[in-house]
Amino acid sequence: MRQFLVSIIALLTSVAIMLIGTGLMGTLLSVRLNFETVDPQIKGIILAAYYVGLVAGSQWAGRVIRQVGHIRAFAIFAAACTAAILLQGLYVLPAAWFLLRVLIGFSIAGIYMVVESWLNERADPANRGRVFSLYQVVSYLGLGAGQLLLPFGDPAGTELFMVVAILFALCLVPVALSRASSPPEPAPHTPMALTATLTGSPLAAWTCIASGLMSGALFTLAPAFGLRIGLDVNGVALLMASLIFGGIALQWPIGLLSDRVGRQPMILLAGSVSALLALGIAMLATTVPLELLLAATAIFGGFTFTFYPLAVAQANDRAGTGGDFVAVAAALLFLWGVAAAGSPVLAGLIIAALGGAGLFIYMAVIAAATGAAAWLLRHERAAAHGPYRTMSRTTPAIHELDPRAHADDDQPPPKSLPDASAASDPEDT
């Protein structure tokens, strides 16, 4: 495992640098738009454009990789992000920002696809679970660390845009210096079992949609919520960091409980607790001390960020060991992306009607609907019970890396067909 980690350290370093930039970028753009005289609905459309690009990239960025190879594709996508973020810092034009956000979303999806397919090619059954977990930890830590860079510049100026651009440029360096050979070209298209997922596990499908509706709005509109309730830039950075780091902290305990008591009870718990916390934040955010607000948002983030991995685990359980995990997971990722793309606009309508507290009232409604769905669909039975895994919402390539996609590959051969080589395989002992 140690030798293997050395071989992928360049990839993980590039991911960390890129995600620090991504984390800072999302909060910076939301705060900057709050300083501009732009219609609130236009702001929502601009912020939603990132997810439009992300969904498009997850479906079609593979064509670029197949044309030019992994390293060149990585360079193309990182360069596109660098140029786009610099242009956003120089010119605040709504139509241009929308197109640039789509380009950034598409390019980041391409970077994810390069990294995840590369890691998947390097991993084997003996270390796949640890590689998958390490990648998730690096992803969340990078996004969280990016929030903490916000106070180091003026969001109304160009300095922070330059910092993001520098990070996107620097993420090229570790991959360019790596001597590791490129993996084979990605498959032409990842199958997507959308209809089978919607009909086979409606609870998983709705939980995934709810995750998109909530996380898309959180990452784009929570910074503006912080400004509305009187937080300064430092407070906004801490608010966003608490959401993300809280999401890391509760992944393991909730996952462990879901493996023991089932997915449906944990979806019910996560939805109910998230709804109560969201209502509390909506009503008390302006009156409680900052420390209490940060604690509440951390716990809220901890529960809401488990929606997506719980949905994937539930869908995988429903499909059983004979199901196509990657096809189901690709469908869930698509549902999440479409919901996330629409969430800033939908939440923006609620905020326009109810004021600043509208964001967390919106969150409370979605979370409560998820808890209600878990209760109403409590008789949805699993065909098999696989392990819970912390999940990022990136590209379908992440599901190829997930050990559950290779569960059948890791099984020993049937005992009725003895094989001399199988007897010496350490996986069978």
KAGIWO-V705018 format. One record per residue. N is the residue number from 1. RES is the residue in three letters. OMEGA is omega in radians with two decimals (none if undefined). NEAR is the number of other C-alpha atoms within 12 Angstrom. D_LAST is the distance of its C-alpha to the last C-alpha in whole Angstrom. Layout:
n/res/omega/near/d_last
N/RES/OMEGA/NEAR/D_LAST
N/RES/OMEGA/NEAR/D_LAST
This chain:
n/res/omega/near/d_last
1/MET/-3.13/18/19
2/ARG/3.12/11/23
3/GLN/3.13/11/23
4/PHE/3.14/21/23
5/LEU/3.09/22/25
6/VAL/-3.09/16/28
7/SER/-3.12/26/28
8/ILE/-3.08/32/28
9/ILE/3.12/29/31
10/ALA/3.12/27/34
11/LEU/-3.10/45/33
12/LEU/3.08/37/32
13/THR/3.10/32/35
14/SER/3.11/37/37
15/VAL/-3.12/44/36
16/ALA/-3.14/36/37
17/ILE/-3.13/37/40
18/MET/-3.09/48/41
19/LEU/2.99/39/40
20/ILE/3.08/36/42
21/GLY/3.13/44/45
22/THR/3.13/48/44
23/GLY/3.10/40/44
24/LEU/-3.07/45/48
25/MET/-3.08/50/49
26/GLY/-3.13/45/48
27/THR/3.14/47/50
28/LEU/-3.10/47/53
29/LEU/3.11/46/54
30/SER/3.13/43/54
31/VAL/-3.12/40/56
32/ARG/3.12/36/58
33/LEU/3.12/35/59
34/ASN/3.12/31/60
35/PHE/-3.06/22/63
36/GLU/3.11/21/64
37/THR/-3.14/14/67
38/VAL/3.12/20/64
39/ASP/-3.10/18/64
40/PRO/3.14/30/61
41/GLN/3.07/27/60
42/ILE/3.08/25/60
43/LYS/3.14/38/58
44/GLY/3.14/41/56
45/ILE/3.13/37/56
46/ILE/-3.11/41/55
47/LEU/3.12/51/52
48/ALA/-3.07/46/51
49/ALA/3.12/38/51
50/TYR/-3.10/44/48
51/TYR/3.02/50/46
52/VAL/3.10/37/48
53/GLY/-3.14/35/47
54/LEU/3.11/39/43
55/VAL/3.13/40/43
56/ALA/3.14/31/44
57/GLY/3.14/35/42
58/SER/3.14/41/39
59/GLN/-2.95/34/40
60/TRP/-3.14/26/42
61/ALA/3.12/40/41
62/GLY/3.12/38/39
63/ARG/3.11/24/42
64/VAL/-3.13/30/43
65/ILE/-3.14/36/39
66/ARG/-3.11/26/39
67/GLN/-2.96/17/43
68/VAL/-3.11/21/43
69/GLY/-3.01/26/39
70/HIS/-3.04/37/37
71/ILE/3.12/38/39
72/ARG/3.11/22/42
73/ALA/3.09/33/41
74/PHE/-3.14/44/40
75/ALA/3.13/31/44
76/ILE/-3.09/30/46
77/PHE/3.13/38/44
78/ALA/3.11/44/45
79/ALA/3.11/30/48
80/ALA/3.09/29/49
81/CYS/-3.13/43/48
82/THR/-3.13/36/50
83/ALA/-3.08/27/53
84/ALA/-3.11/35/53
85/ILE/3.08/44/53
86/LEU/3.10/31/56
87/LEU/3.10/26/58
88/GLN/3.10/37/57
89/GLY/-3.09/31/58
90/LEU/-3.03/19/62
91/TYR/3.10/21/63
92/VAL/3.13/27/62
93/LEU/-3.04/21/63
94/PRO/-3.11/26/61
95/ALA/3.13/19/61
96/ALA/3.13/20/60
97/TRP/3.12/35/57
98/PHE/-3.12/31/56
99/LEU/3.13/26/55
100/LEU/3.09/35/54
101/ARG/3.07/42/51
102/VAL/3.13/32/50
103/LEU/3.13/37/50
104/ILE/3.12/45/48
105/GLY/3.11/42/45
106/PHE/-3.08/37/45
107/SER/3.12/47/44
108/ILE/3.04/47/42
109/ALA/3.10/46/40
110/GLY/3.10/46/40
111/ILE/3.08/49/38
112/TYR/-3.09/46/36
113/MET/3.09/47/35
114/VAL/-3.07/48/35
115/VAL/-3.05/47/33
116/GLU/3.09/41/30
117/SER/3.10/39/30
118/TRP/3.11/38/29
119/LEU/-3.14/42/27
120/ASN/3.13/37/25
121/GLU/-3.12/29/25
122/ARG/-3.05/31/24
123/ALA/3.05/30/21
124/ASP/-3.08/24/17
125/PRO/-3.09/27/14
126/ALA/-3.06/21/13
127/ASN/-3.03/25/17
128/ARG/-3.12/32/19
129/GLY/3.14/30/19
130/ARG/3.10/25/20
131/VAL/3.13/35/23
132/PHE/-3.13/36/24
133/SER/3.14/26/25
134/LEU/3.12/30/26
135/TYR/3.12/39/28
136/GLN/3.13/33/30
137/VAL/3.12/30/31
138/VAL/-3.12/29/32
139/SER/-3.11/39/34
140/TYR/3.13/38/35
141/LEU/3.10/34/37
142/GLY/3.12/32/38
143/LEU/3.14/37/40
144/GLY/3.14/39/41
145/ALA/3.13/32/42
146/GLY/3.13/36/45
147/GLN/-3.04/41/47
148/LEU/3.08/32/48
149/LEU/-3.06/35/49
150/LEU/-3.11/42/52
151/PRO/-3.06/23/54
152/PHE/3.10/22/55
153/GLY/3.13/22/57
154/ASP/-3.14/23/60
155/PRO/3.12/35/58
156/ALA/3.13/25/62
157/GLY/-3.09/25/62
158/THR/-3.02/24/60
159/GLU/-3.08/24/58
160/LEU/3.05/37/55
161/PHE/3.09/38/54
162/MET/3.11/30/55
163/VAL/3.11/33/52
164/VAL/3.14/43/49
165/ALA/3.11/35/51
166/ILE/3.14/28/50
167/LEU/3.10/36/46
168/PHE/3.10/42/46
169/ALA/-3.11/31/47
170/LEU/-3.12/30/45
171/CYS/3.07/37/42
172/LEU/-2.94/37/42
173/VAL/-3.11/25/42
174/PRO/3.14/27/38
175/VAL/-3.14/35/37
176/ALA/-3.14/24/40
177/LEU/-3.08/18/39
178/SER/3.08/20/36
179/ARG/-3.13/15/35
180/ALA/3.13/23/32
181/SER/3.13/19/32
182/SER/3.08/30/33
183/PRO/3.07/23/30
184/PRO/3.12/21/31
185/GLU/3.10/25/34
186/PRO/3.11/32/33
187/ALA/-3.09/20/33
188/PRO/-3.13/17/37
189/HIS/3.08/20/36
190/THR/-3.13/32/34
191/PRO/-3.10/25/34
192/MET/-3.10/25/36
193/ALA/-3.02/27/35
194/LEU/-3.12/27/38
195/THR/-3.14/19/40
196/ALA/-3.14/26/37
197/THR/-3.14/36/36
198/LEU/-3.12/27/39
199/THR/-3.08/19/39
200/GLY/3.13/28/36
201/SER/3.13/40/36
202/PRO/3.11/32/39
203/LEU/3.11/44/38
204/ALA/-3.12/48/35
205/ALA/-3.13/44/38
206/TRP/3.14/38/41
207/THR/3.10/49/39
208/CYS/3.08/49/38
209/ILE/3.11/37/42
210/ALA/3.09/45/43
211/SER/3.11/49/40
212/GLY/3.14/46/42
213/LEU/-3.10/44/46
214/MET/-3.05/50/45
215/SER/3.09/48/43
216/GLY/3.12/42/45
217/ALA/-3.14/46/48
218/LEU/-3.07/42/47
219/PHE/-3.09/48/46
220/THR/-3.00/45/50
221/LEU/3.13/52/52
222/ALA/3.07/49/51
223/PRO/3.11/44/53
224/ALA/3.06/44/56
225/PHE/3.12/39/55
226/GLY/3.11/38/55
227/LEU/-3.12/29/58
228/ARG/-3.11/26/60
229/ILE/3.01/30/60
230/GLY/3.11/20/61
231/LEU/3.00/25/58
232/ASP/-3.09/22/59
233/VAL/3.09/33/56
234/ASN/-3.14/26/55
235/GLY/3.10/30/54
236/VAL/3.12/38/53
237/ALA/3.13/41/50
238/LEU/3.12/34/49
239/LEU/-3.12/44/49
240/MET/3.12/48/47
241/ALA/-3.14/39/44
242/SER/3.09/35/44
243/LEU/-3.05/38/43
244/ILE/-3.13/42/40
245/PHE/3.02/35/39
246/GLY/3.09/30/39
247/GLY/3.09/41/37
248/ILE/-2.96/36/34
249/ALA/-3.04/26/35
250/LEU/-3.12/27/34
251/GLN/-3.05/36/31
252/TRP/-3.13/27/28
253/PRO/3.13/20/30
254/ILE/3.08/35/31
255/GLY/3.12/37/28
256/LEU/3.12/22/26
257/LEU/-3.13/23/29
258/SER/3.08/33/29
259/ASP/-3.07/25/25
260/ARG/-3.04/17/26
261/VAL/3.13/18/30
262/GLY/-3.10/32/30
263/ARG/-3.05/48/31
264/GLN/3.10/41/34
265/PRO/-3.13/31/35
266/MET/3.04/38/34
267/ILE/3.07/49/36
268/LEU/3.13/37/39
269/LEU/-3.11/31/39
270/ALA/3.13/49/39
271/GLY/-3.10/43/42
272/SER/-3.13/31/44
273/VAL/3.13/32/43
274/SER/3.14/42/44
275/ALA/3.14/36/47
276/LEU/3.13/29/49
277/LEU/3.14/35/48
278/ALA/3.09/38/49
279/LEU/3.12/28/53
280/GLY/3.13/26/53
281/ILE/-3.13/39/53
282/ALA/-3.05/34/55
283/MET/-2.95/23/58
284/LEU/-3.02/22/57
285/ALA/-3.08/33/56
286/THR/-3.05/21/60
287/THR/-3.08/15/60
288/VAL/3.07/18/57
289/PRO/-3.11/17/57
290/LEU/-3.11/25/54
291/GLU/3.13/16/52
292/LEU/3.09/20/51
293/LEU/3.14/32/51
294/LEU/3.11/30/49
295/ALA/3.14/27/47
296/ALA/3.14/32/47
297/THR/3.09/43/46
298/ALA/3.13/32/43
299/ILE/3.09/34/42
300/PHE/3.09/44/43
301/GLY/3.13/42/41
302/GLY/-3.13/36/38
303/PHE/-3.07/45/38
304/THR/-3.13/53/40
305/PHE/3.05/47/37
306/THR/-3.12/52/34
307/PHE/-3.06/56/36
308/TYR/3.11/48/35
309/PRO/3.06/45/31
310/LEU/3.11/51/32
311/ALA/3.13/51/33
312/VAL/3.13/51/30
313/ALA/3.13/47/28
314/GLN/3.13/50/30
315/ALA/3.12/51/31
316/ASN/3.09/46/27
317/ASP/-3.13/37/26
318/ARG/-3.14/36/29
319/ALA/-3.13/34/28
320/GLY/-3.07/25/25
321/THR/3.13/23/22
322/GLY/-3.11/18/24
323/GLY/3.12/27/26
324/ASP/-3.05/30/27
325/PHE/-3.07/39/26
326/VAL/-3.14/35/28
327/ALA/3.11/30/31
328/VAL/-3.12/42/31
329/ALA/3.09/50/31
330/ALA/3.09/39/34
331/ALA/3.12/41/36
332/LEU/3.12/52/36
333/LEU/3.10/47/36
334/PHE/3.11/40/39
335/LEU/3.12/37/41
336/TRP/-3.09/43/40
337/GLY/3.12/43/42
338/VAL/3.12/32/45
339/ALA/3.14/34/45
340/ALA/3.14/40/45
341/ALA/-3.14/40/48
342/GLY/-3.00/34/50
343/SER/3.13/42/49
344/PRO/3.12/43/52
345/VAL/-3.13/33/55
346/LEU/3.12/33/54
347/ALA/3.10/46/54
348/GLY/3.08/40/57
349/LEU/3.12/27/59
350/ILE/3.14/27/58
351/ILE/3.12/30/59
352/ALA/-3.11/21/62
353/ALA/-2.99/17/63
354/LEU/-3.11/17/62
355/GLY/-3.05/22/62
356/GLY/-3.14/32/59
357/ALA/-3.09/33/58
358/GLY/-3.13/32/57
359/LEU/-3.09/45/54
360/PHE/2.95/40/52
361/ILE/3.03/34/54
362/TYR/3.11/40/52
363/MET/-3.11/47/49
364/ALA/-3.13/36/50
365/VAL/-3.14/29/50
366/ILE/-3.13/40/47
367/ALA/3.12/44/45
368/ALA/3.09/32/47
369/ALA/3.11/31/47
370/THR/3.07/44/43
371/GLY/3.12/35/43
372/ALA/3.11/26/45
373/ALA/3.12/31/43
374/ALA/3.12/35/40
375/TRP/-3.11/23/42
376/LEU/-3.12/17/44
377/LEU/-3.08/27/40
378/ARG/-3.14/24/38
379/HIS/3.09/17/38
380/GLU/-3.02/25/36
381/ARG/3.09/23/32
382/ALA/3.05/26/29
383/ALA/3.11/19/27
384/ALA/-3.08/21/24
385/HIS/3.11/25/23
386/GLY/-3.11/34/21
387/PRO/3.03/32/21
388/TYR/3.07/37/25
389/ARG/2.98/41/25
390/THR/-3.01/43/28
391/MET/2.89/41/30
392/SER/3.06/43/33
393/ARG/-3.04/45/35
394/THR/3.13/44/36
395/THR/3.10/45/35
396/PRO/3.14/48/33
397/ALA/3.14/42/31
398/ILE/-3.12/42/29
399/HIS/3.00/43/27
400/GLU/3.12/38/26
401/LEU/-3.13/42/24
402/ASP/-3.14/43/23
403/PRO/-3.13/33/19
404/ARG/3.11/40/21
405/ALA/-3.08/37/22
406/HIS/-3.09/26/19
407/ALA/-3.14/28/17
408/ASP/-3.13/18/17
409/ASP/-3.05/16/16
410/ASP/-3.10/20/13
411/GLN/3.08/18/12
412/PRO/3.14/22/9
413/PRO/-3.14/19/12
414/PRO/-3.12/11/14
415/LYS/-3.13/12/13
416/SER/3.13/7/16
417/LEU/-3.07/11/16
418/PRO/-3.14/13/14
419/ASP/-3.06/14/14
420/ALA/-3.13/11/13
421/SER/3.14/13/12
422/ALA/-3.10/17/10
423/ALA/-3.13/16/8
424/SER/-3.14/12/8
425/ASP/-3.12/15/7
426/PRO/3.10/13/5
427/GLU/-3.08/17/6
428/ASP/-3.09/18/4
429/THR/none/10/0
